[in-house]
Amino acid sequence: MTDFRTLLAEIRRPRLLMRAARLGLCDYRRERDLRRLVGEQQAERAVTRLLAEEQRLEDRRRAGDATYSVAHHVEVLIALMAEVRLIGAI
């Protein structure tokens, strides 16, 4: 089993981006948000997909890609944090 908490702790992103994600955790609704973001309901597979999507967004952010969406990046980080918490609670 992958230690997703360690992977999440090692993510280095701008402070404002991470703070926005932490503040958004209280509004996260798994049934609504997870399906829209990755279409996967099984927690470990969802986290794997969210990690890949988050890395893709980070690469676009760093490259200055005009199609980068900070709102989408925050949504993915919120879902990632929430799902890692869920795995820890299981």
Backbone as CSV, one residue per row, in Angstrom:
resi,resn,N_x,N_y,N_z,CA_x,CA_y,CA_z,C_x,C_y,C_z
1,MET,0.832,-1.187,0.000,0.000,0.000,0.000,0.874,1.248,0.000
2,THR,0.537,2.165,-0.841,1.290,3.400,-0.954,0.979,4.313,0.228
3,ASP,2.000,4.994,0.731,1.797,5.945,1.822,1.459,7.306,1.221
4,PHE,0.168,7.524,1.005,-0.290,8.744,0.358,-0.075,9.975,1.235
5,ARG,-0.104,9.804,2.543,0.134,10.949,3.439,1.542,11.503,3.240
6,THR,2.507,10.620,3.082,3.881,11.058,2.850,3.993,11.761,1.505
7,LEU,3.372,11.184,0.477,3.395,11.817,-0.843,2.780,13.212,-0.791
8,LEU,1.672,13.342,-0.103,1.002,14.634,0.009,1.856,15.626,0.793
9,ALA,2.507,15.167,1.846,3.356,16.042,2.656,4.568,16.538,1.878
10,GLU,5.004,15.768,0.892,6.185,16.139,0.112,5.876,17.077,-1.048
11,ILE,4.602,17.322,-1.314,4.235,18.238,-2.397,4.639,19.655,-2.000
12,ARG,5.402,20.304,-2.834,5.842,21.681,-2.598,5.172,22.580,-3.629
13,ARG,4.230,23.371,-3.144,3.471,24.278,-3.997,3.438,25.643,-3.332
14,PRO,3.075,26.680,-4.090,2.982,28.009,-3.477,2.047,27.999,-2.264
15,ARG,2.440,28.738,-1.251,1.688,28.774,-0.001,0.225,29.157,-0.201
16,LEU,-0.019,30.127,-1.058,-1.385,30.590,-1.289,-2.248,29.494,-1.915
17,LEU,-1.674,28.733,-2.826,-2.389,27.628,-3.470,-2.777,26.564,-2.433
18,MET,-1.845,26.198,-1.579,-2.111,25.186,-0.550,-3.090,25.705,0.504
19,ARG,-2.970,26.977,0.837,-3.891,27.551,1.826,-5.317,27.566,1.286
20,ALA,-5.468,27.946,0.027,-6.796,27.945,-0.597,-7.394,26.542,-0.572
21,ALA,-6.573,25.548,-0.842,-7.059,24.164,-0.831,-7.475,23.741,0.575
22,ARG,-6.671,24.082,1.569,-7.028,23.718,2.950,-8.332,24.388,3.378
23,LEU,-8.516,25.635,2.981,-9.746,26.346,3.335,-10.960,25.759,2.620
24,GLY,-10.748,25.190,1.449,-11.844,24.612,0.686,-12.260,23.226,1.135
25,LEU,-11.484,22.612,2.001,-11.803,21.252,2.461,-13.185,21.150,3.101
26,CYS,-13.609,22.190,3.787,-14.907,22.127,4.481,-16.077,22.065,3.502
27,ASP,-15.869,22.489,2.258,-16.939,22.463,1.251,-16.859,21.257,0.325
28,TYR,-15.880,20.391,0.534,-15.709,19.224,-0.336,-16.844,18.236,-0.127
29,ARG,-17.452,17.826,-1.234,-18.507,16.815,-1.220,-18.081,15.697,-2.157
30,ARG,-17.710,14.588,-1.577,-17.135,13.469,-2.324,-18.013,13.028,-3.489
31,GLU,-19.307,12.845,-3.237,-20.221,12.342,-4.276,-20.255,13.279,-5.483
32,ARG,-20.210,14.554,-5.234,-20.295,15.554,-6.291,-18.928,15.804,-6.937
33,ASP,-17.938,16.088,-6.128,-16.659,16.577,-6.632,-15.758,15.496,-7.214
34,LEU,-15.689,14.353,-6.564,-14.776,13.309,-7.025,-15.180,12.775,-8.390
35,ARG,-16.458,12.553,-8.583,-16.944,12.051,-9.875,-16.597,13.035,-10.998
36,ARG,-16.760,14.317,-10.723,-16.481,15.342,-11.731,-14.980,15.437,-12.045
37,LEU,-14.151,15.256,-11.047,-12.714,15.428,-11.243,-12.026,14.216,-11.854
38,VAL,-12.350,13.019,-11.367,-11.645,11.827,-11.861,-12.552,10.677,-12.248
39,GLY,-13.815,10.746,-11.904,-14.743,9.682,-12.274,-14.502,8.364,-11.565
40,GLU,-13.793,8.388,-10.480,-13.440,7.172,-9.739,-13.919,7.311,-8.307
41,GLN,-14.533,6.273,-7.776,-15.045,6.332,-6.409,-14.191,5.550,-5.409
42,GLN,-13.370,4.626,-5.864,-12.519,3.855,-4.956,-11.372,4.775,-4.522
43,ALA,-11.201,4.969,-3.226,-10.314,5.999,-2.684,-8.869,5.904,-3.168
44,GLU,-8.269,4.736,-3.118,-6.851,4.636,-3.495,-6.637,4.909,-4.980
45,ARG,-7.515,4.389,-5.827,-7.393,4.673,-7.267,-7.655,6.146,-7.547
46,ALA,-8.592,6.729,-6.818,-8.894,8.150,-6.992,-7.678,8.997,-6.629
47,VAL,-7.007,8.659,-5.539,-5.823,9.417,-5.126,-4.723,9.299,-6.175
48,THR,-4.537,8.124,-6.729,-3.529,7.941,-7.777,-3.835,8.836,-8.972
49,ARG,-5.086,8.869,-9.388,-5.482,9.724,-10.515,-5.362,11.205,-10.162
50,LEU,-5.741,11.557,-8.945,-5.636,12.953,-8.517,-4.179,13.406,-8.457
51,LEU,-3.291,12.536,-7.994,-1.863,12.876,-7.969,-1.338,13.138,-9.377
52,ALA,-1.738,12.312,-10.325,-1.299,12.494,-11.714,-1.852,13.796,-12.288
53,GLU,-3.118,14.069,-12.021,-3.736,15.307,-12.514,-3.093,16.531,-11.868
54,GLU,-2.807,16.444,-10.574,-2.180,17.566,-9.882,-0.794,17.833,-10.446
55,GLN,-0.037,16.793,-10.751,1.295,16.982,-11.324,1.206,17.611,-12.709
56,ARG,0.218,17.187,-13.489,0.016,17.776,-14.816,-0.305,19.269,-14.691
57,LEU,-1.154,19.617,-13.740,-1.498,21.025,-13.521,-0.288,21.821,-13.041
58,GLU,0.510,21.232,-12.160,1.710,21.912,-11.671,2.695,22.164,-12.809
59,ASP,2.850,21.194,-13.687,3.733,21.380,-14.841,3.243,22.523,-15.720
60,ARG,1.929,22.593,-15.936,1.356,23.676,-16.743,1.532,25.024,-16.049
61,ARG,1.364,25.044,-14.730,1.540,26.293,-13.973,2.970,26.801,-14.098
62,ARG,3.924,25.906,-13.894,5.334,26.298,-13.968,5.759,26.736,-15.366
63,ALA,5.133,26.140,-16.381,5.468,26.485,-17.764,4.807,27.791,-18.204
64,GLY,3.880,28.296,-17.392,3.176,29.517,-17.767,2.154,29.288,-18.863
65,ASP,1.656,28.072,-18.953,0.674,27.695,-19.973,-0.584,28.549,-19.829
66,ALA,-1.038,29.122,-20.930,-2.216,29.993,-20.914,-3.494,29.241,-20.566
67,THR,-3.502,27.927,-20.725,-4.706,27.147,-20.422,-4.754,26.686,-18.961
68,TYR,-3.732,27.020,-18.186,-3.697,26.634,-16.775,-4.827,27.325,-16.021
69,SER,-5.521,26.558,-15.176,-6.608,27.100,-14.356,-6.266,26.925,-12.882
70,VAL,-6.052,28.036,-12.198,-5.757,27.963,-10.766,-6.958,27.406,-10.008
71,ALA,-8.162,27.720,-10.446,-9.366,27.206,-9.780,-9.419,25.682,-9.864
72,HIS,-9.109,25.139,-11.035,-9.112,23.682,-11.194,-8.010,23.055,-10.344
73,HIS,-6.863,23.713,-10.287,-5.747,23.203,-9.487,-6.156,23.134,-8.011
74,VAL,-6.817,24.170,-7.523,-7.279,24.179,-6.134,-8.302,23.068,-5.909
75,GLU,-9.221,22.875,-6.846,-10.216,21.801,-6.724,-9.554,20.430,-6.623
76,VAL,-8.543,20.210,-7.440,-7.835,18.926,-7.416,-7.094,18.753,-6.088
77,LEU,-6.459,19.807,-5.610,-5.761,19.723,-4.322,-6.732,19.462,-3.170
78,ILE,-7.895,20.095,-3.204,-8.909,19.859,-2.173,-9.304,18.385,-2.168
79,ALA,-9.624,17.863,-3.340,-10.032,16.460,-3.449,-8.905,15.536,-2.997
80,LEU,-7.694,15.849,-3.378,-6.540,15.038,-2.998,-6.383,14.999,-1.475
81,MET,-6.441,16.151,-0.839,-6.318,16.205,0.622,-7.452,15.435,1.306
82,ALA,-8.661,15.618,0.816,-9.818,14.952,1.421,-9.742,13.437,1.260
83,GLU,-9.337,12.980,0.093,-9.265,11.536,-0.148,-8.142,10.887,0.655
84,VAL,-7.031,11.578,0.815,-5.943,11.042,1.640,-6.407,10.942,3.092
85,ARG,-7.162,11.921,3.552,-7.723,11.847,4.909,-8.662,10.657,5.039
86,LEU,-9.474,10.425,4.010,-10.416,9.309,4.030,-9.677,7.975,4.128
87,ILE,-8.621,7.819,3.351,-7.830,6.584,3.396,-7.237,6.390,4.788
88,GLY,-6.786,7.476,5.397,-6.225,7.396,6.748,-7.258,7.019,7.795
89,ALA,-8.524,7.331,7.521,-9.594,7.049,8.477,-10.147,5.640,8.333
90,ILE,-9.848,4.993,7.215,-10.392,3.651,6.951,-9.653,2.619,7.779
